[in-house]
Amino acid sequence: MTTATIRKKLINYISDADDKKVKGMYLLFEEEIAHQKEYILTQEQLKIVEEERAAHLNGNSKSYSRQEAKEIIRGKRKL
């Protein structure tokens, strides 16, 4: 299994896991998380972010509120 597949499976698992399990996993990685370095975007990634931001500000892209996004993610609302 590839690392990318494992990451996806973990993300899916954590998003639906009960609070006790999530807290337990956090305790396992707490020190490493605290010492994690800041993530820095590449120039290509920054360009994409700026393009998406410009499209949003110009009204050329569909945007969702936090609540709408949560409903879409949880399957309670369609795109």
N, C-alpha and C positions, 0 to 999 in steps of 0.2 A: 504494500500500500504506500502511495506517495505521501510526502509530508503535507502537500496541499490538501489531499483527501482527508488526512488525519485532522488537520486544522478545521476543515469544514465540519467534520463529524463532531469535534469537540465544541465548536461554536454552537451547532444545533443542539447538542446535549445540554450545554450550560444555559442556553436561552430558555429551556423548558424544565430544568432541574429544580427540585424544591430548595427552599432557602437554606436548609441545614446542609445539604450537599454542596451548594455554592460556597457557603461560609467555610466548609471543610477544605475545599479546593483552594480557596483564597489563603487559608492558613498555611497550606503546603508551599505556596509560592510568594507569600507576603514579603519576605526579605528581598527576594530577587526583584519583585515588582517595585519595591521602594527604591532600589538602586538602578532601575532601568534608565538608560540614557534616553534623552529626548529624540524623537523620530524626526529626521530632516528629509524633506521632499527633494527629489531631483528637479532640475530645471524643466524637464518634460512634464513631470507631475504638476509643478507649479503653473505651467502654461495651461494645462487641462483645467485646473481649479479656477484660474482666472477667466478662461473661456466660459465655463459653466456659471460662474458668478455674473459675468456680463450678460449672458443669456437670461439669467434669472432677473436681474435688475431691469433689463429691457422688456421683460414680459414675454420673452420668446421660449420659455420653458415652463413646464408644469411644476408647481411647487406644492408642498403639503405642510400643514402644521404638524407639530410634534404629535398631537392627539390623532390626527388623520394617519400619520405614518404608523403609529402603534396599531391602529385598527387594521390597516392594510397588512402589516406584518403578521398579525394574529388571525388573519383571514376573516375578519368581521366586516371588511369593506373591500371593494374591488377598485383597481386603478382607474 
